[in-house]
Amino acid sequence: MTAQPDPVFTEPWHAQVFALTVYLNEAGQFDWPDWATQFGAMLKQHGLSKDLDGGHDYFIAWLDTLEQVLAQMALADPQEAEKVKADWEAAYLRTPHGAPVSLDG
């Protein structure tokens, strides 16, 4: 029996935010070199407060960069993004373990 390789993405949302970023780049919404510059700066900013583990915190920085880029392009309102995040946090905190999370609740 051969060992299974480690998954590339440890959380489903890591894959989703990565795929969304690639899609937006391929759709011509931003240039990859510009993205890479902003992402590098975000990683440096995140790394000032702690040692990065290259996993979850990497994708937090990735998401922060995507939100920043979308705000700069006026494709997403930062205040609306914060409201949606707060709504999702409230939803998952009130959802019993194992049950689907819903914003309707």
C-alpha positions in Angstrom: 0.0 0.0 0.0 1.4 3.4 -1.0 1.1 6.5 1.2 -1.4 9.1 0.1 0.1 12.5 -0.7 -0.8 15.4 1.6 -3.7 17.4 0.2 -2.8 20.6 -1.6 -5.6 22.4 0.3 -6.3 21.6 3.9 -9.7 23.3 3.9 -12.4 23.6 1.2 -12.4 27.4 1.4 -8.7 27.5 0.7 -9.4 25.8 -2.7 -12.4 28.1 -3.3 -10.5 31.3 -2.7 -7.6 30.1 -4.8 -9.9 29.1 -7.6 -11.8 32.4 -7.5 -8.6 34.4 -7.7 -7.3 32.4 -10.7 -10.7 32.8 -12.4 -10.7 36.6 -11.9 -7.2 36.8 -13.2 -8.1 34.6 -16.3 -11.2 36.8 -16.8 -8.9 39.8 -17.1 -9.9 41.5 -13.9 -6.2 42.0 -12.8 -2.7 41.1 -13.8 -1.0 38.3 -12.0 2.3 40.2 -11.4 0.2 42.9 -9.7 -1.5 40.3 -7.6 1.8 38.7 -6.7 3.2 42.0 -5.5 0.2 42.7 -3.3 0.1 39.2 -2.0 3.8 39.4 -1.1 3.3 42.6 0.8 0.3 41.1 2.6 2.3 38.0 3.6 5.1 40.3 4.9 2.4 42.4 6.9 0.9 39.2 8.4 4.4 37.9 9.2 5.2 40.9 11.3 3.0 39.7 14.2 3.8 36.0 14.1 5.6 33.2 12.4 3.6 32.1 9.4 2.9 28.3 9.2 2.4 28.3 5.4 -1.1 26.8 5.7 -4.2 28.4 7.2 -2.5 31.8 7.7 -1.2 31.7 4.1 -4.8 31.5 2.9 -6.0 34.2 5.4 -3.4 36.5 3.8 -4.5 35.3 0.3 -8.2 36.2 1.2 -7.1 39.5 2.6 -5.3 40.3 -0.6 -8.2 39.3 -2.7 -10.5 41.5 -0.7 -8.0 44.4 -1.0 -7.7 43.9 -4.8 -11.5 43.7 -5.2 -12.0 46.9 -3.1 -9.3 48.7 -5.2 -11.1 47.8 -8.4 -14.5 48.8 -6.8 -15.8 45.3 -7.4 -16.5 44.7 -3.7 -17.4 47.2 -1.0 -15.2 46.6 2.1 -18.0 47.5 4.5 -20.4 45.0 2.8 -17.7 42.3 2.9 -17.3 42.9 6.7 -21.1 42.6 7.1 -21.2 39.3 5.2 -18.3 38.0 7.3 -20.1 38.9 10.5 -23.3 37.3 9.3 -21.5 34.1 8.4 -19.7 34.1 11.8 -23.0 34.5 13.6 -24.5 31.7 11.5 -21.8 29.2 12.2 -21.7 30.0 15.9 -25.4 29.3 16.3 -25.3 26.1 14.1 -25.1 22.8 15.9 -21.9 20.8 15.1 -22.3 18.8 11.9 -25.4 20.7 10.7 -25.2 22.8 7.5 -24.6 26.5 8.1 -27.3 28.8 6.8 -27.6 32.5 6.9 -31.4 32.2 7.1 -31.4 31.1 10.7 
